[in-house]
Amino acid sequence: MQPSEASIIHINVTDFAAAVTIAKNQSLSDSVFVIALEASNRSVVITPSHRAWEEGIRSGMPLRMAQRLLPSLQVLPLDSKSIAKADQAIATIVQTYSPQIQCDRNGHVYLDMHGTTRLFGPVVDSAVRIRKEIAEQLNLEASVAVASNKLVAKIGTRTTRPSGLIQVREGEEAAFLAQQDVDLLSGVGVATSRLLAVAGITQIGQIASLDDQQVLAFLGKRGLALRDAARGLDKSPLHTGLSSKRVIQRKVSFATPLLEQELLQAAVVTATEDAALSMRTESMGCSKLYIQLSYTDGKVSEATCRTKDQWAFDQELVQVAWRAAQQARNRRVRLLGFVLHLAQLSPLMKSLDLIFPEGAQNSEKLQQAVDTMRKKFGVGILTHANALPLGPSERLLPALQSPGSNFLI
């Protein structure tokens, strides 16, 4: 585990958009309302208020269905500016406790408090103070957990939602997880949950008790990682800083300067697929895509695309990346290469899948299947047809084999 002591704090403000709305307007604290995107025929519930949740409304539910269930349901727009300010305010509070922080958007923050006990005392005491400061300064109630790694800390906050504090001591991770519902374990989606239920597996401890042969026969190779997680094993580091400040980059250099549009498109598609896979591996999506083209005469051109929502799937990112490349290419000069950035990263918002075009749920399942194949056999094993002009021997090397993300075509 990393670190070896219980020094990771996870802060989780449940249903963040609704919580921020109530913090701004206390009269809504006992109201039945949801946050949903406006002007969308397939709009879904982004976040229900606690009262709406008690009435059976859930994140990701089609808005029309929610309104049929509760005709008096109040629908409020997403206040992105207030949400961003609240995220920044939480970051400001926690930065006084540790320089090692991972600030994901939507009210999720991790702190590594290793080595801070001389300054602040026991880690759990710091957790208590942080939770109190968030409540007093921002009118936001948070679930806070202390554990030896991110995985256990995250599950800890899930067990105390919408508000509470829990400490999982070093060495007690497996015992704590054993009695928890399998749905709390990251990596257990709807399909996996149903599969486990058929086998009578409802608690995390039941997964932890499986041996290698049982896991491989039942869940395949990916099940080994799930079994390790069920045992509380996690070596994932903190991605320090605001996730919105992080960037996933792919830099492509052409062995021979090119002029042909179809070859540029093939390279952009391949680089985008590669970057998107890395992004989804971290369970992230992006709201900004930037591309810069370099020419043989030393000049550059660039273009940026943004969305108010989030891009995550290849289907949408490839289209956006190629549109940006076409906007950037305003000169009839041979190209040396380009740099692609996926920016303004945020935790993947699966609850918004239904606002994509019809068939989005099938698209997500297809994307997950493609990602599984690419992780096993390499990024080039499956690709869009537009990447084929590069030829099998000329495609980008898989980024998962070379995280530096610099490639020669």
C-alpha positions in Angstrom: 0.0 0.0 0.0 1.1 3.5 -0.5 1.6 5.1 2.0 1.9 2.3 4.6 0.1 4.2 7.3 -3.4 5.6 7.5 -2.6 9.0 6.2 -4.9 9.5 3.2 -7.9 11.7 3.7 -10.8 11.6 1.3 -13.4 14.4 1.3 -16.7 13.7 -0.5 -19.5 16.3 -0.8 -22.4 14.1 -1.9 -24.6 15.3 -4.8 -22.3 18.3 -5.1 -24.4 20.4 -7.6 -27.5 20.1 -5.3 -25.4 20.8 -2.2 -24.0 24.0 -3.7 -27.5 25.1 -4.7 -28.8 24.6 -1.2 -25.7 26.4 0.3 -26.6 29.4 -1.8 -30.3 29.2 -1.0 -31.1 27.6 2.4 -34.8 27.8 1.6 -34.3 24.8 -0.7 -32.8 22.6 2.0 -36.1 20.6 2.4 -37.2 21.0 -1.2 -37.8 18.2 -3.7 -35.7 19.3 -6.7 -33.2 18.1 -9.2 -30.3 19.7 -11.2 -30.6 19.0 -14.9 -29.3 20.4 -18.2 -31.8 22.7 -20.0 -32.9 22.6 -23.6 -32.3 18.9 -24.1 -34.9 16.5 -25.3 -33.0 13.7 -23.6 -32.0 15.5 -20.5 -31.3 13.4 -17.4 -31.1 14.1 -13.7 -27.5 15.3 -12.9 -28.1 15.5 -9.2 -31.2 15.1 -7.0 -31.7 16.9 -3.7 -31.7 14.6 -0.7 -35.5 14.9 -0.5 -35.8 14.0 -4.1 -33.5 11.0 -3.5 -35.8 9.9 -0.7 -38.6 9.9 -3.2 -36.8 7.5 -5.5 -35.2 10.0 -7.9 -31.6 9.0 -8.9 -28.8 10.6 -10.8 -28.8 9.5 -14.5 -32.6 9.0 -14.5 -34.3 10.5 -17.6 -35.8 13.8 -16.5 -39.2 13.0 -18.1 -39.4 9.8 -16.0 -38.5 11.7 -12.8 -41.2 14.2 -13.6 -43.8 11.4 -14.1 -42.9 10.0 -10.7 -43.1 13.4 -9.1 -45.2 15.9 -11.0 -44.4 18.6 -8.5 -40.6 18.1 -9.0 -38.7 21.3 -9.3 -36.1 21.4 -12.0 -33.1 23.8 -11.6 -30.3 24.6 -14.0 -26.7 23.6 -13.5 -24.8 26.5 -12.0 -21.3 25.8 -13.3 -19.8 29.0 -12.0 -20.9 28.4 -8.4 -19.8 24.8 -8.6 -16.4 25.8 -9.8 -16.1 28.5 -7.0 -17.1 25.9 -4.4 -14.5 23.4 -5.7 -11.8 26.1 -5.5 -12.9 27.1 -2.0 -12.5 23.5 -0.8 -9.1 23.4 -2.4 -8.1 26.6 -0.6 -9.1 25.1 2.8 -7.3 21.7 2.3 -4.1 23.3 0.9 -3.3 24.7 4.4 -3.0 21.1 5.7 -0.8 19.3 3.0 1.0 20.2 -0.2 0.1 16.7 -1.5 -3.5 17.0 -2.6 -5.6 15.7 -5.5 -8.6 18.0 -6.1 -11.0 16.3 -8.4 -14.0 18.3 -9.4 -17.5 18.0 -7.9 -16.5 18.0 -4.3 -14.0 15.2 -4.3 -10.6 15.8 -2.7 -7.7 13.5 -1.5 -4.9 14.6 0.8 -1.8 12.7 1.7 -1.1 13.7 5.3 2.1 11.6 5.6 4.6 13.5 7.8 2.2 16.2 9.0 1.5 14.9 12.5 4.1 17.2 14.1 2.3 20.2 12.7 -1.4 19.1 13.0 -1.4 16.1 15.3 -3.2 12.8 14.5 -4.5 12.6 10.9 -8.0 11.9 12.1 -7.9 15.2 14.0 -7.0 17.1 10.8 -9.9 15.3 9.1 -12.3 16.6 11.8 -11.0 20.1 11.5 -11.2 20.1 7.6 -14.8 18.8 7.7 -15.7 21.5 10.3 -14.1 24.3 8.2 -16.0 23.2 5.1 -19.3 23.3 7.0 -18.7 26.6 8.6 -17.2 28.5 5.7 -19.1 27.0 2.8 -22.3 25.6 4.3 -21.5 22.2 2.8 -21.7 19.0 4.7 -19.1 16.4 3.7 -18.3 12.8 4.2 -14.7 12.4 5.3 -12.6 9.2 5.6 -9.1 8.4 6.8 -7.4 5.3 5.4 -4.0 4.0 4.2 -4.9 4.4 0.5 -7.2 6.1 -1.9 -9.4 3.1 -2.6 -10.3 2.4 1.0 -10.7 6.1 1.8 -13.1 6.5 -1.1 -15.2 3.5 0.0 -15.1 5.0 3.5 -16.8 8.2 2.4 -19.4 6.2 0.5 -20.4 4.4 3.7 -21.0 7.6 5.6 -22.8 9.7 2.9 -24.2 12.3 2.9 -22.3 13.4 6.1 -20.0 11.7 8.5 -16.5 10.7 9.5 -14.8 7.4 9.5 -11.2 6.1 10.2 -10.0 2.8 8.8 -6.8 1.9 10.7 -3.8 0.4 9.0 -4.2 -3.3 8.8 -7.9 -3.2 9.2 -8.7 -2.5 5.5 -9.9 -6.0 4.6 -12.0 -6.4 7.7 -13.7 -3.0 7.0 -14.4 -3.8 3.4 -15.6 -7.4 4.0 -19.1 -6.4 5.2 -19.6 -3.6 2.6 -21.9 -3.9 -0.4 -20.2 -4.9 -3.6 -21.7 -1.9 -5.4 -19.4 0.4 -3.3 -16.3 -1.1 -5.0 -14.9 0.8 -7.9 -15.1 -1.2 -11.0 -18.4 -2.9 -10.2 -20.9 -1.4 -12.6 -24.4 -2.5 -13.4 -23.4 -5.5 -15.5 -20.8 -6.8 -13.1 -23.2 -6.3 -10.1 -25.8 -8.4 -11.9 -23.2 -11.1 -12.6 -22.1 -11.2 -9.0 -25.7 -11.3 -7.7 -26.3 -14.4 -9.8 -23.4 -16.1 -8.0 -24.8 -14.9 -4.7 -22.0 -12.4 -4.2 -23.3 -9.3 -2.4 -20.5 -8.3 -0.1 -16.9 -7.2 -0.9 -15.5 -9.8 1.4 -16.9 -12.5 -0.8 -14.9 -11.3 -3.8 -11.8 -11.0 -1.6 -12.0 -14.6 -0.6 -11.8 -15.9 -4.2 -8.6 -17.6 -5.3 -6.9 -16.9 -8.6 -8.5 -19.8 -10.5 -12.0 -18.9 -9.2 -11.5 -15.2 -10.3 -10.2 -16.1 -13.7 -13.0 -18.6 -14.4 -15.7 -16.2 -13.2 -14.5 -12.7 -14.1 -11.5 -13.1 -16.4 -8.2 -11.4 -16.0 -9.7 -8.1 -15.1 -11.2 -9.8 -12.1 -7.8 -10.2 -10.5 -7.5 -6.4 -10.1 -11.1 -6.3 -8.7 -10.2 -9.1 -6.2 -7.1 -7.1 -5.1 -9.2 -4.0 -4.6 -11.7 -6.1 -2.5 -8.8 -6.9 -0.2 -8.0 -3.2 0.2 -4.8 -3.2 -2.0 -4.2 0.0 -3.9 -0.9 1.6 -5.0 -2.4 4.4 -7.1 -0.7 7.7 -6.3 -2.3 11.1 -5.8 -2.5 13.2 -8.9 -1.5 16.4 -7.2 -3.3 19.7 -8.0 -6.6 20.5 -9.5 -7.6 17.9 -12.1 -8.9 20.7 -14.3 -5.3 22.0 -14.5 -3.9 18.6 -15.7 -3.5 17.8 -19.4 -3.1 14.6 -21.3 -0.8 15.3 -24.2 0.2 13.4 -27.4 3.0 14.8 -29.5 3.3 13.4 -33.1 6.3 14.0 -35.4 6.1 12.9 -39.1 9.2 11.0 -40.4 8.5 12.8 -43.7 6.8 16.2 -43.9 3.3 15.6 -45.3 0.7 17.6 -47.1 -2.1 15.1 -47.7 -5.2 15.7 -45.6 -6.1 12.0 -45.3 -2.7 11.2 -43.7 -3.1 14.1 -41.2 -6.6 12.8 -40.4 -5.3 9.3 -39.8 -2.6 10.6 -37.4 -5.0 12.8 -35.5 -7.5 10.0 -35.1 -4.8 7.6 -33.8 -3.4 10.1 -31.4 -6.9 11.0 -30.1 -7.8 7.4 -29.5 -4.6 6.9 -27.6 -5.0 10.0 -25.4 -8.7 9.2 -24.8 -7.8 5.7 -23.6 -5.3 7.1 -21.1 -8.0 9.5 -19.9 -10.7 6.9 -19.4 -8.2 4.6 -17.7 -8.1 7.3 -15.0 -11.9 7.5 -15.0 -11.7 11.1 -16.4 -13.4 13.1 -19.1 -12.4 16.4 -20.6 -14.1 19.7 -21.5 -11.4 21.1 -23.7 -9.4 19.9 -26.7 -6.4 21.8 -28.1 -4.3 21.1 -31.1 -1.2 22.8 -32.5 0.2 22.1 -36.0 3.9 22.6 -36.8 5.0 23.5 -40.4 8.3 23.0 -42.3 8.8 26.8 -42.4 8.9 27.0 -38.6 5.5 28.5 -38.1 2.6 27.0 -36.1 -1.2 27.3 -36.1 -3.6 26.1 -33.5 -7.3 25.6 -32.6 -9.3 24.9 -29.5 -12.7 23.3 -29.0 -14.7 23.4 -25.7 -17.9 22.0 -24.3 -20.0 22.9 -21.3 -20.5 19.2 -20.6 -17.8 16.5 -21.0 -16.2 14.4 -23.7 -15.2 10.9 -23.0 -15.9 8.5 -25.8 -13.8 8.0 -29.0 -16.9 8.6 -31.1 -17.1 12.2 -30.0 -13.5 13.0 -29.3 -12.3 11.9 -32.7 -14.9 14.2 -34.4 -13.9 17.1 -32.2 -10.1 16.6 -32.7 -10.4 16.4 -36.5 -12.7 19.5 -36.5 -10.0 21.3 -34.5 -7.3 20.1 -36.8 -9.2 21.4 -39.8 -9.7 24.8 -38.2 -6.0 25.0 -37.3 -4.7 24.1 -40.8 -5.1 27.4 -42.5 -1.9 27.2 -44.6 -0.9 25.0 -47.6 2.5 24.1 -46.3 3.9 20.7 -45.4 3.5 19.6 -41.8 6.2 18.4 -39.4 3.8 17.2 -36.8 1.3 18.3 -34.1 0.6 18.3 -30.4 -2.8 17.3 -29.1 -4.0 18.2 -25.6 -7.1 16.9 -23.7 -7.6 19.5 -20.9 -10.0 20.6 -18.2 -10.2 17.0 -16.9 -12.9 16.0 -14.5 -14.2 12.7 -13.0 -16.1 10.8 -15.6 -19.8 11.7 -15.3 -21.5 8.5 -16.2 -24.8 9.9 -15.0 -24.9 12.1 -18.1 -24.6 9.3 -20.6 -28.3 9.6 -21.6 -28.0 13.1 -22.9 -25.8 11.8 -25.7 -27.5 10.7 -29.0 -29.8 7.7 -28.8 -28.0 4.4 -28.3 -25.5 6.0 -26.0 -25.7 3.2 -23.5 -24.8 0.7 -26.2 -22.0 3.1 -27.2 -20.6 3.0 -23.7 -20.6 -0.8 -23.6 -18.9 -0.9 -27.0 -16.3 1.6 -25.8 -15.6 -0.4 -22.7 -15.1 -3.5 -24.8 -12.8 -1.7 -27.2 -10.8 -0.3 -24.2 -10.4 -3.8 -22.8 -9.0 -5.1 -26.1 -6.6 -2.2 -26.4 -5.3 -2.6 -22.9 -4.6 -6.3 -23.6 -3.3 -6.2 -27.1 -2.3 -2.6 -27.8 -4.0 0.6 -29.0 -3.6 -0.3 -32.7 -5.6 -3.5 -32.4 -8.9 -1.6 -33.0 -9.2 1.8 -34.6 -11.4 4.0 -36.7 -11.4 3.5 -40.4 -9.9 7.0 -40.8 -6.7 5.8 -39.2 -6.1 3.1 -41.8 -4.2 5.2 -44.3 -1.2 5.0 -42.0 -1.0 1.3 -42.6 -0.4 -1.3 -39.9 3.4 -0.7 -39.7 3.0 3.1 -39.6 0.5 3.6 -36.8 1.4 5.3 -33.5 3.1 3.1 -30.9 0.8 2.3 -28.1 1.0 5.1 -25.4 0.4 2.6 -22.7 3.9 1.2 -23.5 5.4 4.6 -23.6 3.8 7.1 -21.3 6.0 9.9 -22.5 3.5 10.3 -25.4 6.0 11.4 -28.1 5.6 9.5 -31.3 7.2 9.3 -34.7 5.1 8.4 -37.8 
